[in-house]
Amino acid sequence: MQSETWIALLTLTFLEIVLGIDNIIFISIVTGKLPESQQAKGRTIGLALALVFRIGLLLGITWIIGFSEPLFHVFDHPFSGRDIILFAGGLFLLGKSVSEIHHKMEGENADKDTKGGKGSMTMAAALVQIVALDMVFSFDSILTAIGLTEHVAIMIVAVILSMIVMMLFAGAISRFINKHPTLQILALAFLILIGFMLVLDGMGQHVPKGYIYFAVAFSLLVEMVNMRLRKPKNAVKLNKHITPDEND
C-alpha cells in the first residue's frame, strides 16, 4: 500500500471519528432514557445502523453526488436534495434538543424511572430517532469523505475503523454524560449548535466545523474545571483561600 493511501486512510478515519462525536452524543442522550439494561444494546444498534447507512451511501456514491445537483431555486438560490436533508435534519435536531432541555428542567420523574430500571422510552422509539439523525449525519460524513479521496474502498475501511473506535468508547462517554447533569445540558447545547449549523448549511451558508468543535472543547474544559472545584475537598481548599484574615 502506497504512503498516500495510508495518509488518506488515517486522515479519513480521524475525520470520521471527529464527525461522529455529535452522533455519539445524540445516541447517548436518547439511549439514556431507555431502561438501564437496554442502554448498551441501544448504543450498539444505533452505531451499527450508522455504519450500515454510511457503507450503503458509499456503495451508491454516484447517487449521492447527484444529490448535490440543484432541484429548485428560491430567490435565485439553488436548493439540492442534500440541502433539503440537512435543513430538515437540523430542524429535527433543534426541536429534539430543546425539548430534552425543557424535559430536564421541568420533569424529574422520567429520570428517576430510568434509574429505577423502568425507562421513559421504548427501544423502538429510540431507534427511530437514532435512524433519523443517522441519515443526516451519514450524508454529512460521506460528502466530506468524497472530497478527500476518490477510492471507495478506502472510505469504507475508514468508516469501519472509526465505528469500531466509537463503539469502544461510546459506553464510557454515555455513562460520563448521563452521570453529570451539567454535562447533559452542555451536550444538548452542543446539539443545538450542530442543528443550527445544519440549517445554515442547508440554506447555503457553510460554517467551518472547526470553530464549533473548538467552542465545545473550550466549554467542556471549563466545565471539567468547575466539576473539580465542586468536589467537597476542593471546595474547602478554595474557601480557605478566599476567607478574609481573622485579624482584619
C-alpha positions as CSV (number, residue, x, y, z in Angstrom):
1,M,0.0,0.0,0.0
2,Q,1.4,3.4,-1.0
3,S,2.1,6.1,1.6
4,E,-0.5,8.4,0.0
5,T,-3.1,5.7,0.6
6,W,-2.1,5.3,4.3
7,I,-2.3,9.0,4.8
8,A,-5.7,9.2,3.1
9,L,-6.9,6.3,5.3
10,L,-5.7,7.8,8.6
11,T,-7.0,11.2,7.7
12,L,-10.4,9.9,6.8
13,T,-10.6,7.7,9.9
14,F,-9.7,10.6,12.1
15,L,-12.3,12.9,10.4
16,E,-15.0,10.2,10.7
17,I,-14.3,9.9,14.4
18,V,-14.5,13.7,14.9
19,L,-17.6,14.0,12.7
20,G,-19.1,11.1,14.7
21,I,-18.9,12.9,18.1
22,D,-22.2,14.6,17.6
23,N,-23.8,11.3,16.7
24,I,-22.4,9.6,19.8
25,I,-23.7,12.5,22.0
26,F,-27.2,12.2,20.5
27,I,-27.2,8.4,20.8
28,S,-26.0,8.7,24.4
29,I,-28.8,11.1,25.3
30,V,-31.5,9.1,23.6
31,T,-30.4,5.7,24.9
32,G,-30.1,7.3,28.4
33,K,-33.9,7.4,28.5
34,L,-34.1,3.6,28.0
35,P,-34.1,1.1,30.9
36,E,-30.6,0.7,32.2
37,S,-30.4,-2.9,31.0
38,Q,-31.1,-1.9,27.4
39,Q,-28.9,1.2,27.1
40,A,-25.8,-0.7,25.9
41,K,-27.8,-2.6,23.4
42,G,-29.4,0.6,22.1
43,R,-26.0,2.3,21.7
44,T,-24.6,-0.7,19.8
45,I,-27.6,-0.9,17.5
46,G,-27.5,2.8,16.9
47,L,-23.9,2.9,15.9
48,A,-24.3,-0.3,13.8
49,L,-27.1,1.4,11.9
50,A,-24.9,4.4,11.3
51,L,-22.2,2.0,9.9
52,V,-24.8,0.4,7.6
53,F,-26.0,3.8,6.4
54,R,-22.5,5.0,5.6
55,I,-21.4,1.9,3.8
56,G,-24.7,1.9,1.8
57,L,-24.3,5.5,0.8
58,L,-20.7,4.9,-0.2
59,L,-21.7,2.0,-2.4
60,G,-24.2,4.4,-4.0
61,I,-21.7,7.1,-4.3
62,T,-22.9,8.2,-7.8
63,W,-26.4,8.7,-6.5
64,I,-25.0,10.7,-3.5
65,I,-23.1,13.0,-5.8
66,G,-26.3,13.6,-7.7
67,F,-27.9,14.8,-4.5
68,S,-25.7,18.0,-4.8
69,E,-27.4,19.0,-8.1
70,P,-30.0,21.8,-7.8
71,L,-33.6,20.8,-7.7
72,F,-35.3,24.3,-7.5
73,H,-34.5,27.9,-6.7
74,V,-35.8,30.2,-4.0
75,F,-34.9,33.9,-4.6
76,D,-32.2,32.8,-7.1
77,H,-30.6,30.5,-4.5
78,P,-30.4,26.8,-5.6
79,F,-31.6,24.1,-3.3
80,S,-30.4,20.5,-3.8
81,G,-31.6,17.2,-2.2
82,R,-28.6,17.4,0.1
83,D,-29.7,20.9,1.3
84,I,-33.2,19.7,2.0
85,I,-31.9,16.7,4.0
86,L,-29.5,18.9,6.1
87,F,-32.2,21.6,6.6
88,A,-34.8,19.1,7.8
89,G,-32.2,17.2,9.9
90,G,-31.1,20.5,11.5
91,L,-34.7,21.4,12.4
92,F,-35.3,17.9,13.9
93,L,-32.1,18.2,16.0
94,L,-33.0,21.7,17.2
95,G,-36.5,20.5,18.2
96,K,-35.3,17.4,19.9
97,S,-32.5,19.1,21.8
98,V,-34.8,22.0,23.0
99,S,-37.5,19.5,24.1
100,E,-34.9,17.5,26.0
101,I,-33.6,20.6,27.8
102,H,-37.2,21.5,28.7
103,H,-37.8,18.0,29.9
104,K,-34.7,18.0,32.2
105,M,-35.5,21.5,33.5
106,E,-39.2,20.8,34.2
107,G,-39.6,17.0,34.7
108,E,-37.7,14.8,37.1
109,N,-39.9,11.7,37.2
110,A,-38.7,10.3,33.9
111,D,-35.0,10.4,35.0
112,K,-35.9,8.7,38.3
113,D,-37.8,6.0,36.4
114,T,-34.8,5.4,34.2
115,K,-32.5,5.0,37.2
116,G,-35.1,2.6,38.8
117,G,-35.0,0.4,35.7
118,K,-38.3,1.4,34.1
119,G,-37.1,3.8,31.4
120,S,-39.1,6.6,29.8
121,M,-38.7,5.5,26.2
122,T,-39.1,2.2,24.3
123,M,-36.3,0.7,22.2
124,A,-38.3,1.1,19.1
125,A,-38.9,4.9,19.7
126,A,-35.2,5.4,20.5
127,L,-34.1,3.6,17.3
128,V,-36.5,5.6,15.1
129,Q,-34.9,8.8,16.4
130,I,-31.4,7.4,16.0
131,V,-32.1,6.3,12.5
132,A,-33.5,9.7,11.5
133,L,-30.3,11.5,12.7
134,D,-28.0,8.8,11.4
135,M,-29.3,9.6,7.9
136,V,-28.4,13.2,8.2
137,F,-25.0,12.7,9.9
138,S,-24.2,10.0,7.3
139,F,-24.8,12.3,4.4
140,D,-22.6,15.0,6.0
141,S,-19.9,12.4,6.8
142,I,-19.9,10.8,3.3
143,L,-19.8,14.1,1.5
144,T,-16.7,15.0,3.5
145,A,-15.1,11.7,2.6
146,I,-15.8,12.2,-1.1
147,G,-13.9,15.5,-1.0
148,L,-10.8,13.8,0.3
149,T,-10.4,10.7,-1.8
150,E,-12.0,9.0,-4.8
151,H,-11.3,5.4,-3.7
152,V,-14.5,3.9,-2.3
153,A,-12.6,1.0,-0.6
154,I,-10.5,3.5,1.5
155,M,-13.7,5.3,2.5
156,I,-15.4,2.1,3.6
157,V,-12.3,0.9,5.6
158,A,-12.1,4.4,7.3
159,V,-15.8,4.3,8.2
160,I,-15.5,0.8,9.7
161,L,-12.4,1.7,11.7
162,S,-14.0,4.9,13.0
163,M,-17.1,3.0,14.0
164,I,-15.1,0.4,15.9
165,V,-13.4,3.2,17.8
166,M,-16.7,4.9,18.6
167,M,-18.3,1.6,19.7
168,L,-15.4,1.0,22.1
169,F,-15.7,4.4,23.7
170,A,-19.5,5.1,23.4
171,G,-20.3,3.4,26.6
172,A,-17.8,5.3,28.7
173,I,-18.9,8.6,27.0
174,S,-22.6,7.9,27.6
175,R,-22.1,6.9,31.3
176,F,-20.0,10.0,31.9
177,I,-22.5,12.3,30.2
178,N,-25.6,10.8,32.0
179,K,-23.8,10.8,35.4
180,H,-23.3,14.6,35.3
181,P,-26.5,16.7,34.7
182,T,-24.5,19.8,33.8
183,L,-22.7,17.8,31.1
184,Q,-26.0,16.7,29.7
185,I,-27.1,20.3,29.3
186,L,-23.7,21.1,27.7
187,A,-24.1,18.2,25.3
188,L,-27.7,19.3,24.4
189,A,-26.4,22.8,23.8
190,F,-23.8,21.3,21.5
191,L,-26.5,19.5,19.6
192,I,-28.5,22.8,19.3
193,L,-25.4,24.4,17.8
194,I,-24.9,21.5,15.4
195,G,-28.6,21.7,14.4
196,F,-28.4,25.4,13.8
197,M,-25.2,24.8,11.7
198,L,-27.1,22.1,9.6
199,V,-29.9,24.5,9.0
200,L,-27.5,27.2,7.8
201,D,-25.6,24.6,5.7
202,G,-28.9,23.6,4.1
203,M,-29.5,27.3,3.2
204,G,-26.1,27.5,1.6
205,Q,-24.3,29.3,4.4
206,H,-21.4,26.9,5.3
207,V,-19.9,27.3,8.8
208,P,-16.5,25.6,9.3
209,K,-16.9,22.9,11.9
210,G,-13.5,23.7,13.4
211,Y,-15.0,26.8,15.1
212,I,-17.8,24.8,16.6
213,Y,-15.7,22.0,17.9
214,F,-13.2,24.5,19.4
215,A,-16.0,26.3,21.2
216,V,-17.4,23.0,22.5
217,A,-14.0,21.8,23.6
218,F,-13.3,25.1,25.4
219,S,-16.8,24.9,27.2
220,L,-16.1,21.3,28.1
221,L,-12.7,22.2,29.6
222,V,-14.3,25.0,31.7
223,E,-17.0,22.6,32.9
224,M,-14.4,20.0,33.9
225,V,-12.6,22.6,36.0
226,N,-15.9,23.5,37.6
227,M,-16.7,19.9,38.3
228,R,-13.3,19.5,40.0
229,L,-13.9,22.7,42.1
230,R,-17.3,21.5,43.1
231,K,-15.8,18.5,44.9
232,P,-16.1,18.9,48.7
233,K,-12.3,18.6,49.3
234,N,-11.5,21.2,46.7
235,A,-14.3,23.5,47.9
236,V,-12.8,23.6,51.4
237,K,-9.4,24.5,49.9
238,L,-11.0,27.2,47.8
239,N,-12.9,28.7,50.8
240,K,-9.7,28.8,52.8
241,H,-8.0,30.9,50.2
242,I,-10.8,33.4,49.9
243,T,-11.7,33.7,53.6
244,P,-10.8,37.2,55.0
245,D,-8.0,37.4,57.5
246,E,-9.3,37.0,61.1
247,N,-7.2,40.0,62.2
248,D,-9.0,42.4,59.8
